[in-house]
Amino acid sequence: MAAASDACQVTRFAVIDRILTFVENFSIGLLTLSCLLVSLINTISQQVFGVPLVWWGEFSKVCITYIVFMGCSATIRGRSMIKIDPISQIYPAAAPILNVLHYIGLITYCLIITYLGWKFTMFQSEVKIRLLSLDLPYSYLYAVIPVTGIMMFIRTVQNIAKDLFEVRTRCFDNEVD
């Protein structure tokens, strides 16, 4: 019974993982490409016609902001976060405790960034400040913060579940042997 439940959980995580991976990769790729193309068009416009695109700077700012925050979620997916682990190298027995502290810190960060990002986005929508050249509300720019906070939280929970599943599998394999 427990094996069927584990398989169902793994399947759910796989579906969520595929969806989030697609969203991250597609949005990062599309935004990078569009930022590059607009930069190229701006350079050609400025050098050939002597008239730069007025909205180029704000467009680049929006693209780069979204790329950075989506990249944070992708970084958690790949477990590519910066870790300073000399303690776990010196004392290997401390590694599980440090992993727990790492996950607690990461979950706390995700919750804080989601909460504050949501509050800041709502504040921007109430104030109704707009990006000057693009004529978009600033809340569109800052909406990526709570969205990626949720995505990072989901990725962290997935990593915790994968680690627990591996530990459980290793313990079960040791009991069978």
Secondary structure as GFF3:
##gff-version 3
##sequence-region A 1 177
A	DSSP	alpha_helix	2	44	.	.	.	ID=ss1
A	DSSP	pi_helix	45	49	.	.	.	ID=ss2
A	DSSP	alpha_helix	56	77	.	.	.	ID=ss3
A	DSSP	alpha_helix	86	90	.	.	.	ID=ss4
A	DSSP	three_ten_helix	92	94	.	.	.	ID=ss5
A	DSSP	alpha_helix	95	127	.	.	.	ID=ss6
A	DSSP	beta_strand	130	131	.	.	.	ID=ss7
A	DSSP	beta_strand	136	137	.	.	.	ID=ss8
A	DSSP	alpha_helix	138	142	.	.	.	ID=ss9
A	DSSP	alpha_helix	144	176	.	.	.	ID=ss10
###
